[in-house]
Every structure is written in structure tokens, then in C-alpha cells.
Amino acid sequence: MLTNVEKVKQYLGKADSDTQDDDLIFELTKRVQDSIEHFCDRRFDARIYQEYYKGDGSNRLLLRQYPIISISGVASGEMVDAFGNVTTATNQPLGIWDDVDYVFTDDTKKDSASVIPSYLTPGLIQLKGDIFINSEFWSFYNLENLKVVYKAGYSVIPPDIEDNATIIVAVEFARSKGIINSVNWTKDPKEILADVWDDLTLHRRIR
């Protein structure tokens, strides 16, 4: 979580023993996290992802989530027709398939040791001694030919993100309880929120 009930109560000056609004604050922390992650177009808590991408024939691939903690593996898909037969451009005329898909097997999996995360570009991985097979030929089927399993995010949320999430929750709580004018804000709450969202632009997904 980007913040928690205790941090929000501390920001508002509420005593730890005052628990009557804890459920509301908890719901607001979840709602605000959804809003921040939607705004930043990324998730922040560390978790495991299984995602699909289109290769471009290079040894570089930009993943959706970062910072990358670990790579479990990358697999290339084999194109199969509606009958489960592996197909290529030479053994099947174009346009005759009712349904096509990629099948991922252990035979095409790249060991995690051969996949190197970039320390300069967030979310970028590089394949050592190989390339991510180009899916451009099959682009009219809109299929992703690469499967990547990896762990990304923050095990400990950066302080600035945590602080900004706490402030947003505090303001939303004060509004919902009708006490917006009773809290000792450092300045107008509208200005506070504007500053907070401006700070969060630094964490928007880089693409």
C-alpha cells in the first residue's frame, strides 16, 4: 500500500485510540492508490507479473512495470493454427486460418541469467547473445509473441510517494466528514492537492 491508516491519522492529528473512522480511512487509502496508479499508468507495490509483448527483432524490450526486481524468464511463442498445428509463412497460405494463437513451451524459454535489466532506462531488459523474435509479420493478427514473467515494484514505497498519498487521503477524509475547514492545513487544501499531483508527475510511466 502507498500509505496506511496510521500515517493518515498522524497527519490529521487523530489519536491512535480514536478508531471510529479507521474503516473509512482504509477504504480511502485503497481508492487513492487506484487513482494515483491510474494517473501514473503503473503500479508501485512489488508483485509478480506475467505479461505478453510483441518482439521487434532487437535484443531490447521495454516492460510495463518498474523498477524490475527479478526476471523469471522470457519465452517466445510458436504460431499455431485452429487445429493446434505449428505454422510458418512457408507451410500455410496466408488468410486460411479461422483462428490463430501463440503457444509457449519450455523449449523457447530464455534463462533468467541471459536477461539483463537496464540500470539506466526503467523497465528495459536486454537479451544477452540473442534477440526478441520479430512479430511484425504476424501483426495483422494482433498477437504478442513473447511471454515475460518478472517481479517489479517497490518493496518499500519511496517516501515522497507515501507522503503524497497520505496527504490526498487526509484531504479526501476531511471532505467526506465535512471537516475540511477544521483541519489546520499548511495552506488551502486545493493548493495542497495541486502540488501533490504535480509532484506525482515525476513517477508517471516513462514511454
Secondary structure, DSSP 8 states (H G I E B T S, - for coil): --S-HHHHHHHHT--TT--TTHHHHHHHHHHHHHHHHHHHTS--B-EEEEEEE---SSSEEE-SS-SEEEEEEEEEEEEE-TTS-B--TTTS-TT--S--EEEEEEEEEE-GGGEEE-SSSTTEEEETTS-----GGGGGGT---EEEEEEESBSS--HHHHHHHHHHHHHHHHHHHT-TTTS--SS-HHHHHHHHHHHHGGGS---
